[in-house]
């Protein structure tokens, strides 16, 4: 079986982590050969270089660089894959004509979120409408995403992200991290997400300020690309800055999650969040915005709380419930860990991908 993976970037992100974990597992399975094409020189997940696979880089000179089609065609013709597996909407657009010309099956993996407002003016929605008819199979990481994009059920599959528990083997000392960050408060609340359009840091910061207006024994942490930017700091404001740590992108994110007492994900749209998987694998109670794929991970009032979108008071109230009830924090954390083990393990994810690949080859 020969697979050509095609992705826009290998920077820090959910789909990138998912693909890297999949390739690490596939490397151990006999009779599976694969190569990867990346449309960026940004490789955050350095372990991919240790897999001994061929990595092709195609860099666009402009947004309408037609040479990408020629380069993809040449690589595909030389490698002769059984199918191309693209991981985002841009690579889906480039893959369709090449796969049609070379009669290669296309696995379209662009469904990684679950937006509520879909129109032809939405670039990703338009790309879905253009590429779905020519895709052999469409894989989404949540049922909510498949529904949101109106992917044809007859050629759609849902494969949840899988968490690799080996990532927890070398956690940094919680005491050392707290000291490094200058945290002296009893509690730590954190959110791991890029500071971007789909992540609701405005609500997270507003909820944090509400909590801090009632108590000062909490430090709030934001981890992710651009969380340490000037825009993020401006949104946070001046008051209570001593109770915030805006850390930017971190490579050992699991160690930072491990020092948190409660983990938050405030969003506007979400597929299956790798951050929530990380939270729950470390037995942390979760407070997350209800909707999309999040409702397929978090069991409300069992593994955490689902809160209303853009409602700082609801979020702050749930934070205080957990801070004031250690037993509830522990019980929700343990339930979350069991749910990841039962439903969202890396073994389950890999087995489903291999099953899909085998059926198509």
Buried (B, 14 or more C-beta within 10 A) or exposed (E): BBBBBBBBBBBBBBBBBBBBBBBBBBBEEEEBBBBBBBBBEEBBBEEBEEBEBEBBEBEBEEEEBEEBBEBBBEBBEEBEBBBBBBBBBBBBBBBBEBBEEBEBBBBBBBBBBBBEEBEEEEEBBBBBEEBBEBBBBBBBBBBBBBBBBEBEEEBBBBBBBBBBBEBBEEBBEBEEBBEEBEBEBEBBBBBBBBBEEEBBBEBBBBBBBBBBEEEEEBBBBBBBBBBBEEEBBEBBEEEBEEBBBBBBBBEEBBBBBBBBBBBBBBBBBBBBBBBBBBBBBBBBBBBBBBBBBBBBBBBEEEBBBBBEBBBBEBBBBBBBBBBEEEEBBEBBBBBBBEBBBEEBBBEBBBBBBBEBBEEBB
